[in-house]
């Protein structure tokens, strides 16, 4: 693999790790906000909605964790000396494209969850 392309792939990997950290921090903020709601004098009817969001946050945590693992695996692949040339390059590029799509999807899912939770907060705690 050419050094320029390899450097580009490694830079993408570092950017993804940072983006996943940002998403993780966002989920932590959501959980903290939810915990704050639980400390208030809320209606018992709201418990179902709280549980719904808690489950969504946990699922997002799991998705982030799995994707972080895949990104780490990709970095490991990128750092291996390439002995099989074209075969390794094709495998690496295919994985890179799949990770790129997964990053887009997880960001979209996070944005939807953020919009939904913030909308709920605005409605519940004006």
Number of C-alpha atoms within 10 A of each C-alpha: 17 8 8 9 10 15 13 11 18 17 13 16 21 15 12 19 17 13 15 21 14 12 19 18 12 15 21 14 12 19 16 12 14 17 13 10 16 14 8 8 7 11 8 8 8 13 12 10 13 16 12 11 19 16 12 16 20 13 12 19 16 12 15 21 14 12 19 20 13 14 23 16 13 19 19 11 15 19 11 9 10 13 9 9 11 11 10 17 16 12 11 19 13 12 17 18 11 11 18 15 12 14 19 11 12 17 16 12 13 20 13 12 18 15 12 13 19 14 12 14 14 10 9 11 8 6
